[in-house]
Amino acid sequence: MQAINFDVAQKIRFRPEFALWANGPGPYPVRFFNLRETVREPVRINLISGDSARPILYDPRYFDWGNTGFDRKLPRDAGFSGFRVMNGRNVERDWLAFQGASYFRSSGSDDQYGLSARGIAVNTATSTREEFPIFTQFWIAEGAVPESPVTIYALLEGPSITGAYKFEVRHGKGDVMDVHAELFARADIERLGVAPLTSMFWYSEANRNQAGDWRPEIHDSDGLCMWRGNGERIWRPLADPPGVQVNSYMDVNPKGFGLMQRDRDFEDYQDDGAFYNKRPSVWVEPRGAWGEGAVQLVEINTADEIHDNIVAYWVPKTKLAAGKSLRLDYRLYWQDPEPFLPKGIAHVVATRRGRAGIAGSQGLPGYKFAIDFEGGPLSDMPQRYDLKPIVTLSRGRVTSAYSLKVVGTRRWRAVFDAVFDGRDPVNLRCVLQQNGKPLTETWMYQLFP
């Protein structure tokens, strides 16, 4: 497997005539992945037809091996590493894929893969080594009619946990996935991450000083969005921290959270290969009450775009002990625009920072922030002077805070200086208010001086 690296794997292709449902009845044939350097564990795949299930047996004839020679080197029962659901018959684009540990992803509204989801996260960013449970077996159900959702069952196996999953996926203008999971702990779990999302953030307009590339921005997601149980809407721009950074946002019965790609403008990326402007956002909508816990965000330093360095998930307050079980239902939205943009208030569309103080002067010990908001009551509001940015810092002080309407747009901008000394991280919050009433979602930021 070590020899089947990325370049070699691109030469090995599944023959479309052997796809599951290559000739119908449903519109989405299923093709299978071969094993490779980064995915060495074979998985068992079964077909459900009516009330019965049968295994889909591996055969090297299913693949076009090109000039790699691995059809002669691999055992004839090597097995599949996963599968993908195609956009149609005789179409080379897929829109849903399960491969590697418990990872899966969908291409969203713009038919472009980006961030991934996982079945579960175990002991992420703890003193205990992180576990990566594996989907060891799948059952794919035959759709009764072409309009039926793609239904997939999966068995999860790991040292500390096992479980059964059901996915019902609907493909259209964006993809919607209903997830049902029943989990059983084999050992005490220090940190259980529910509905985990994994993404990449290197730099944006807010941290261009960390850029190591000519492109203006590089990220799969630019922020964590949260809709708290009390109704508050929060936008937390992502960061590339100096090390591993973990932040927890306590909540009770959250309405949802997700890793979003709000910046959809090609001009801001100038990338005609990776198309970061088309990467999907993913929103997690709990089904039922999840109780007390926290949305946890893990950010890891990176110096390249090839590494996933962002993880977000829900952590229940009550730890899952050995012998205990947990039942979960949630819905994943892989689409743009966001499925639950805040109504009645504006949302953050850009975060910029620079040197504090007056332009042309020596500057102050801190940073100037400019936050752009759009939507809600601000869209048609003319320039006025009673909108105030309410800003708080974990340390330091705020100076020169004001707001204005951005000329020629429907956006409003909050501007302020965060003045502080030292190198310790600074946590910031900002919301735009009129007569004490919030007009925007809450902007939260973590700064690493």
C-alpha positions as a printed Julia matrix, in Angstrom:
449×3 Matrix{Float64}:
   0.0     0.0     0.0
   2.88    2.35    0.69
   3.61    2.45   -3.06
   0.04    3.46   -4.0
   0.53    7.17   -3.28
  -1.69   10.01   -4.52
  -0.21   10.13   -8.03
  -0.43    6.35   -8.51
  -3.98    6.24   -7.14
  -5.11    8.74   -9.78
  -4.14    6.2   -12.47
  -6.33    3.46  -10.97
  -9.94    3.95  -12.01
 -13.12    2.03  -11.36
 -14.72    0.77  -14.57
 -18.14    2.49  -14.84
 -19.81   -0.59  -16.37
 -19.3    -2.41  -13.05
 -20.92    0.32  -10.95
 -23.78   -0.59   -8.68
 -27.0     0.41  -10.51
 -25.0     1.33  -13.62
 -28.24    0.92  -15.59
 -30.75    2.07  -12.97
 -33.31    2.03  -11.56
 -32.09    5.02   -9.56
 -30.23    8.0   -11.07
 -27.08    7.63   -8.95
 -24.72    4.71   -9.7
 -22.24    3.75   -6.96
 -18.56    3.15   -7.68
 -15.95    1.77   -5.32
 -12.52    2.91   -4.17
  -9.43    0.72   -4.17
  -7.04    0.59   -1.21
  -4.15    3.06   -1.18
  -1.32    4.48    0.93
  -3.52    6.6     3.2
  -6.5     4.2     3.35
  -5.25    0.68    3.99
  -8.18   -0.83    5.88
 -10.63   -2.72    3.63
 -14.34   -2.31    4.35
 -17.17   -4.73    3.67
 -19.96   -3.36    1.47
 -23.4    -4.94    1.17
 -26.39   -4.34   -1.06
 -29.87   -4.24    0.48
 -32.57   -5.33   -1.93
 -36.05   -5.72   -0.52
 -35.81   -7.6     2.78
 -32.44   -9.2     2.13
 -28.79   -8.14    1.96
 -25.85   -9.65    0.12
 -22.15   -8.78    0.09
 -20.56   -7.04   -2.87
 -17.41   -9.04   -3.54
 -14.16   -7.41   -4.56
 -12.77   -8.29   -7.98
  -9.64   -6.67   -9.49
 -11.39   -6.72  -12.88
 -13.59   -3.89  -11.62
 -10.62   -1.52  -11.96
  -8.58   -0.11  -14.81
  -5.06   -0.31  -13.38
  -3.36    1.65  -16.17
   0.37    0.91  -16.24
   0.71    0.62  -12.45
   0.97   -3.2   -12.35
  -0.85   -3.39   -9.02
  -3.49   -5.71  -10.43
  -0.75   -8.39  -10.28
   0.76   -7.33   -6.95
  -2.36   -7.0    -4.78
  -4.17  -10.1    -3.48
  -7.3   -10.92   -5.43
  -9.42  -10.38   -2.32
  -7.78   -7.08   -1.3
 -11.12   -5.38   -0.74
 -12.56   -1.9    -1.2
 -11.59    1.18    0.81
 -14.96    2.91    0.38
 -17.42    4.11   -2.24
 -18.75    7.17   -4.0
 -22.15    8.08   -5.4
 -22.07    9.47   -8.93
 -24.05   12.39  -10.35
 -25.53   10.16  -13.06
 -24.85    7.35  -15.46
 -21.74    7.81  -17.59
 -20.85   10.88  -15.53
 -17.39   11.15  -13.98
 -18.37   13.54  -11.16
 -19.5    12.2    -7.79
 -21.39   14.08   -5.08
 -21.09   11.81   -2.02
 -18.14    9.75   -0.78
 -17.34    7.56    2.23
 -13.65    6.66    2.59
 -11.14    6.44    5.43
 -11.91    5.82    9.12
 -15.4     7.34    9.64
 -14.93   10.23    7.18
 -17.49   11.21    4.57
 -18.21   14.29    2.48
 -20.55   15.8    -0.07
 -19.95   18.32   -2.87
 -22.75   20.73   -1.93
 -24.51   23.35   -4.05
 -21.55   24.18   -6.31
 -20.46   20.59   -7.0
 -17.08   21.11   -5.3
 -15.67   19.03   -2.46
 -14.21   20.81    0.55
 -14.53   20.01    4.24
 -15.43   16.56    5.59
 -17.61   15.12    8.33
 -16.94   12.16   10.6
 -19.1     9.64   12.35
 -17.62   10.52   15.76
 -14.55   12.13   17.31
 -12.88   10.5    20.32
 -10.41   12.33   22.56
  -9.57   15.07   20.09
  -6.97   17.55   21.43
  -6.68   15.89   24.85
  -3.79   14.46   26.85
  -5.01   11.04   25.69
  -4.09    9.91   22.18
  -6.92   10.58   19.76
  -8.81    7.56   18.45
 -10.18    7.28   14.92
 -13.0     4.72   14.91
 -13.6     3.07   11.55
 -16.71    2.35    9.52
 -15.9    -1.31    8.93
 -19.05   -2.31    7.08
 -21.69   -0.58    4.94
 -25.12   -1.54    3.67
 -26.45    0.45    0.71
 -30.19    0.26    0.12
 -31.69    0.02   -3.31
 -34.04    2.97   -3.91
 -37.67    2.09   -4.59
 -38.07    4.98   -7.05
 -35.55    7.36   -8.67
 -36.58   10.15   -6.27
 -35.81    8.06   -3.18
 -33.03    9.27   -0.88
 -29.76    7.37   -0.91
 -29.93    5.26    2.25
 -26.73    3.93    3.83
 -26.21    1.95    7.02
 -22.78    1.7     8.64
 -21.12   -0.23   11.46
 -18.62    1.78   13.53
 -15.78    0.03   15.37
 -13.13    1.5    17.66
 -11.14    0.63   20.78
 -13.39    2.73   23.04
 -16.66    2.85   21.13
 -18.86    0.99   18.68
 -22.1     1.95   17.03
 -24.62    1.75   14.21
 -25.47    4.58   11.81
 -28.18    5.32    9.3
 -27.73    8.03    6.65
 -30.55    9.25    4.42
 -29.17   11.64    1.8
 -31.08   13.82   -0.63
 -29.27   15.34   -3.58
 -30.41   18.56   -5.23
 -29.51   22.23   -4.83
 -27.2    21.3    -2.02
 -27.26   18.0    -0.2
 -29.23   17.24    2.97
 -28.3    14.27    5.13
 -30.34   12.87    8.03
 -28.12   10.99   10.48
 -29.26    8.55   13.15
 -26.61    6.99   15.4
 -26.69    4.57   18.33
 -23.36    4.48   20.16
 -22.04    2.12   22.85
 -18.97    2.86   24.97
 -16.45    0.05   25.46
 -14.32    2.23   27.77
 -14.58    5.56   29.56
 -14.24    8.35   27.01
 -12.64   11.59   28.15
 -14.02   13.72   25.29
 -16.71   12.61   22.86
 -17.14   14.84   19.8
 -20.62   14.56   18.27
 -21.29   15.48   14.61
 -17.63   16.41   14.0
 -16.65   18.56   11.01
 -13.07   18.75    9.72
 -11.82   21.61    7.56
  -8.8    23.7     6.52
  -7.98   27.32    7.26
  -4.63   28.88    6.4
  -5.24   32.6     5.95
  -7.86   35.16    4.94
  -8.12   38.96    4.77
  -7.84   39.0     8.58
  -4.37   37.39    8.8
  -2.67   38.12    5.49
   0.59   38.54    7.44
   0.65   34.72    7.77
   0.28   34.15    4.02
   2.92   32.02    2.36
   1.35   32.11   -1.08
   0.46   34.68   -3.75
  -3.28   33.97   -3.61
  -5.25   36.49   -1.48
  -7.01   33.83    0.66
  -6.77   30.07    1.16
  -9.35   28.22    3.25
 -12.11   25.6     2.99
 -14.08   27.42    5.71
 -13.73   30.96    7.05
 -15.77   30.79   10.24
 -17.66   28.84   12.89
 -21.32   29.81   13.05
 -23.43   29.02   16.12
 -27.12   29.39   16.88
 -27.36   29.04   20.64
 -30.25   27.56   22.54
 -31.21   31.03   23.84
 -31.46   32.34   20.27
 -28.15   34.25   20.12
 -26.35   34.07   16.78
 -22.53   33.97   16.89
 -19.9    34.25   14.16
 -16.36   33.22   15.08
 -13.78   33.79   12.28
 -11.27   30.96   12.07
  -7.57   31.42   12.79
  -4.21   29.78   12.15
  -2.87   29.85   15.74
   0.77   29.48   16.77
   0.04   26.01   18.19
  -3.0    23.89   19.09
  -5.87   26.03   20.35
  -9.09   24.67   21.86
 -12.12   26.85   22.63
 -15.41   25.69   24.14
 -18.69   27.58   23.77
 -21.11   26.4    26.45
 -24.75   25.94   25.53
 -28.0    24.15   26.34
 -30.01   22.52   23.56
 -28.22   24.26   20.68
 -30.25   25.07   17.58
 -27.24   24.41   15.37
 -23.64   25.08   14.43
 -21.46   24.74   11.38
 -18.25   25.52    9.56
 -19.12   28.06    6.89
 -17.49   29.39    3.74
 -19.23   32.79    3.6
 -16.78   34.41    1.2
 -18.02   33.18   -2.23
 -16.23   35.71   -4.43
 -13.65   34.27   -6.84
 -11.78   37.6    -6.79
 -10.91   37.02   -3.13
  -9.13   33.72   -3.91
  -7.95   33.95   -7.53
  -7.75   30.14   -7.57
  -8.98   28.43  -10.74
  -7.8    24.98   -9.65
  -8.97   24.43   -6.07
 -11.96   26.82   -6.4
 -12.12   27.74   -2.72
 -14.99   30.11   -3.49
 -17.14   27.05   -4.3
 -16.33   24.97   -1.22
 -19.52   23.95    0.61
 -20.55   25.11    4.04
 -21.87   22.44    6.42
 -24.51   23.13    9.05
 -25.4    20.71   11.86
 -29.03   20.82   12.99
 -29.75   18.77   16.15
 -32.96   16.77   16.0
 -34.37   16.74   19.49
 -32.88   18.13   22.69
 -29.13   17.62   23.11
 -29.09   19.02   26.65
 -26.08   20.69   28.24
 -22.69   20.74   26.61
 -20.48   22.86   24.4
 -19.59   23.48   20.79
 -15.85   22.93   20.74
 -13.49   24.41   18.15
  -9.98   23.02   17.65
  -7.52   25.06   15.57
  -4.06   23.73   14.71
  -1.17   25.67   13.22
  -0.5    25.01    9.54
   1.85   26.37    6.9
   0.15   24.77    3.91
  -3.27   24.08    2.43
  -2.88   20.29    2.25
  -3.55   19.72    5.96
  -6.94   19.75    7.67
  -6.29   21.85   10.77
  -9.81   22.78   11.91
 -12.26   20.57   13.84
 -15.66   21.52   15.29
 -18.09   19.28   17.18
 -20.57   19.1    20.08
 -19.36   17.76   23.44
 -22.13   16.54   25.8
 -21.65   17.67   29.41
 -22.1    14.12   30.69
 -19.16   11.94   29.69
 -19.87    8.59   28.08
 -18.74    5.89   30.52
 -17.95    2.27   29.75
 -21.13    0.25   29.27
 -23.29    3.31   28.6
 -25.0     4.18   25.32
 -26.02    7.32   23.46
 -28.65    7.84   20.76
 -28.31   10.81   18.39
 -30.28   12.36   15.56
 -29.15   15.33   13.5
 -29.31   16.77   10.01
 -26.35   17.94    7.92
 -26.81   20.62    5.27
 -24.06   20.74    2.62
 -25.08   23.86    0.77
 -24.8    27.58    0.12
 -26.17   30.0     1.01
 -26.36   28.97    4.64
 -29.63   27.18    5.42
 -30.27   29.24    8.57
 -28.88   32.72    8.0
 -30.13   34.94   10.85
 -33.41   36.69   10.09
 -34.06   40.15   11.41
 -30.38   40.81   12.11
 -27.31   41.29    9.91
 -24.52   38.73    9.59
 -20.75   39.13    9.35
 -19.34   39.08    5.81
 -15.73   40.22    6.39
 -13.18   40.69    9.15
 -10.07   42.8     8.61
  -7.35   43.96   10.95
  -4.35   46.24   10.79
  -2.24   48.6    12.87
  -4.07   50.5    15.62
  -4.07   54.28   15.62
  -4.43   56.97   12.97
  -3.14   56.2     9.49
   0.23   57.83    8.92
   1.04   58.0    12.62
   3.38   55.8    14.62
   0.52   53.58   15.7
  -0.56   52.1    19.02
   0.28   48.79   20.76
  -2.62   46.75   19.39
  -4.77   46.31   16.29
  -7.48   48.13   14.38
 -10.45   45.97   13.39
 -12.97   46.59   10.62
 -15.97   44.21   10.61
 -18.49   44.29    7.77
 -22.13   43.31    8.36
 -24.85   42.69    5.78
 -28.55   41.81    5.79
 -31.45   42.29    8.14
 -32.44   45.88    9.01
 -29.07   47.23    7.85
 -29.63   46.43    4.15
 -31.82   49.47    3.39
 -30.79   51.69    6.28
 -29.31   55.05    5.17
 -26.24   56.51    6.82
 -26.94   57.53   10.41
 -24.92   58.06   13.56
 -26.75   56.3    16.37
 -25.47   52.79   15.56
 -22.82   51.84   18.09
 -20.37   48.94   18.08
 -20.45   47.38   21.55
 -17.0    45.84   21.98
 -15.5    43.88   24.88
 -11.96   42.52   25.33
 -10.6    39.85   27.66
  -7.74   42.28   28.39
  -6.75   45.74   27.24
  -9.08   48.55   26.19
 -11.17   49.7    23.23
 -10.68   53.1    21.6
 -11.99   54.97   18.56
 -15.09   52.79   18.08
 -17.58   53.91   15.43
 -19.77   52.57   12.61
 -20.53   53.69    9.07
 -22.32   52.54    5.93
 -19.85   51.34    3.29
 -20.21   53.62    0.27
 -21.87   52.01   -2.74
 -22.94   48.85   -0.86
 -25.64   47.58    1.5
 -23.02   46.83    4.14
 -22.29   48.5     7.46
 -18.86   48.53    9.04
 -17.86   48.55   12.71
 -14.38   49.99   13.32
 -12.42   50.06   16.58
  -8.93   49.84   18.05
  -8.05   47.05   20.52
  -5.12   48.4    22.56
  -3.11   46.08   24.79
   0.39   45.02   25.77
   2.01   41.59   25.93
   1.8    38.44   23.85
  -1.03   36.53   25.54
  -4.13   35.76   23.42
  -6.94   38.32   23.46
 -10.63   37.39   23.13
 -12.9    39.99   21.54
 -16.67   40.39   21.07
 -18.55   42.93   18.99
 -22.19   43.56   18.17
 -23.74   46.56   16.42
 -26.62   48.09   18.39
 -29.21   50.83   18.01
 -30.8    52.18   21.21
 -29.6    49.07   23.05
 -31.11   46.66   20.52
 -28.73   44.31   18.66
 -28.9    44.67   14.86
 -26.26   42.04   14.08
 -25.09   38.62   15.12
 -22.32   38.56   17.73
 -18.81   38.63   16.26
 -16.25   36.76   18.36
 -12.53   36.64   17.68
  -9.37   35.23   19.24
  -6.24   37.24   18.55
  -2.69   35.94   18.9
  -0.44   39.05   19.12
